[in-house]
Amino acid sequence: MTELTRNQIYYAANKERMKAMKRASMQIRRAENPELFRAQYRRHAARTRAALLDLYGHCCAVCGFSDKRALTLDHKKNNGNEERRQIGERGVYRKALVERSTDDYQILCMNCQFIKHVESKTNVQPQHGECLEAPES
């Protein structure tokens, strides 16, 4: 077992204070140079999205559509809104990457995602490629 350095001991003893100081420092740095942090976030989001597609597939699980611009992570159990409230949008992506659970997540194109959403709200189960009558107002 390795011994802790003086800095590690101090940090462990003052963890909350150090976190608060770092948070304040980062807020100032973000305010001074917001474009740098936006670019950094975009790169991180692109890497995360690529990792999700590598893990869950590069095409829609329902129709096979493969244009990556329209692919999204879907919660198979329709609990995405609840999960986002609990752990946030980034937390959902981190959880999907860490758990690697094909029972909970899948990749869908935006069309299939929307169709799934409408079907869950209306209890109408059309087959893909089948036209629905427009609801009367």
Secondary structure, DSSP 8 states (H G I E B T S, - for coil): -----HHHHHHHHTHHHHHHHHHHHHHHHHHH-HHHHHHHHHHHHHHHHHHHHHHH-SS-TTT----GGGEEEEETTS-HHHHHHHHHHHHHHHHHHHH--TTTEEEEEHHHHHHHHHHHHH-----TT--------
